[in-house]
């Protein structure tokens, strides 16, 4: 997993544009990856997940891309809306170990 | 459908006082249960998880303890709170088949003063 920083990275996007949130992981044995959205004062909500036998998975307005070669995961949000403003976390696991969360990225949508 | 209940939503406690946060899950059997803590502006730190009644795994040494007295009940406790125990506490559950898709409760904001 990633170390936790003092300040969350922030991504600002214009409403209607596409957003890309990135996540790097360090454990090459990780075989399951997941993205969560957390709004202020609330618990994280599941967005989308992907297993290591896949490179891409699509949901409603969201796509997760997995590049195992460089240990990189991304979340793409199409036509970003104000309601997408939140902190986004990636998490990983392998075998029988609990999820390890990244430090999060704050997405701000400019209307 | 499955639901997770976590309470209270907000708690202000003096240093040295005890703590008990409760989490219950409905609509599923033998879930894996988790307690995470989130400091302001930071990621989620796993504190404890449980794969069955009475089975507790601790991830970090700390002033806290966890118990699972019933299949769908998970309790986070402390005998004497420290200032550093302040934070946003999240309970979560997953199906008993692994530690993959977690479903989180609404969280408890704990302020130790």
Interface residues (C-beta under 8 A of the other chain):
Chain A: X2 X4 X5 X6 X7 X8 X32 X34 X36 X41 X42 X43 X44 X45 X46 X49 X89 X93 X96 X97 X98 X99 X100 X101 X102 X103 X104
Chain B: X6 X34 X36 X39 X41 X42 X43 X44 X45 X46 X49 X59 X90 X92 X98 X99 X100 X101 X102 X103 X104 X105 X106 X107 X109
